């Protein structure tokens, strides 16, 4: 999923928070990440998809697959 970010700093901060959470936890879901980052599910899912595409997090870490 490709989205245009109005606030690039939010995207970067969200990436860092997600990477921090993934590093500290094993069974991860989009719901848990959205709660942890206090962001909308769609934004979290888009950043997670981006991080998987970049090879920074493995898709096998997620309990629930991405919704698309």
C-alpha positions in Angstrom: 0.0 0.0 0.0 1.4 3.3 -1.0 0.2 6.5 0.7 1.3 10.1 0.4 2.4 11.5 3.8 1.7 15.1 4.7 3.9 14.8 7.7 7.1 12.9 6.9 8.2 13.3 10.6 5.1 11.3 11.7 6.1 8.5 9.3 9.6 8.4 10.5 8.5 8.5 14.2 6.0 5.7 13.5 8.7 3.6 11.8 11.0 4.0 14.8 8.2 3.1 17.3 7.2 0.1 15.3 10.8 -1.1 15.0 11.2 -0.6 18.8 8.0 -2.6 19.5 9.0 -5.4 17.1 12.4 -5.6 18.7 10.9 -6.0 22.2 8.0 -8.4 21.5 7.5 -11.7 19.7 3.8 -12.2 18.6 2.9 -8.9 17.0 -0.3 -7.7 15.4 -1.5 -4.6 13.7 -3.9 -4.1 16.5 -1.2 -4.2 19.1 1.0 -1.8 17.2 -1.8 0.6 16.7 -2.5 0.6 20.4 1.2 1.0 21.2 1.7 3.9 18.8 -1.7 5.5 19.4 -2.2 5.7 15.6 -4.9 4.5 13.2 -4.7 0.9 12.0 -4.4 2.0 8.4 -1.4 4.2 9.0 0.3 1.4 11.1 -0.5 -1.2 8.4 1.0 1.0 5.7 4.2 1.6 7.6 4.5 -2.2 8.6 4.1 -3.0 4.9 6.8 -0.6 4.0 9.1 -2.0 6.7 8.5 -5.6 5.4 9.2 -4.5 1.8 12.5 -2.9 3.0 13.4 -6.1 4.8 13.6 -4.4 8.2 11.0 -6.7 9.8 10.0 -10.3 8.8 6.4 -10.9 8.0 6.5 -14.1 10.0 6.7 -12.0 13.2 3.0 -11.1 12.8 0.2 -13.1 14.4 -2.3 -11.7 11.9 -1.4 -11.2 8.3 -1.7 -7.8 6.8 -5.3 -7.0 5.7 -4.4 -6.7 2.0 
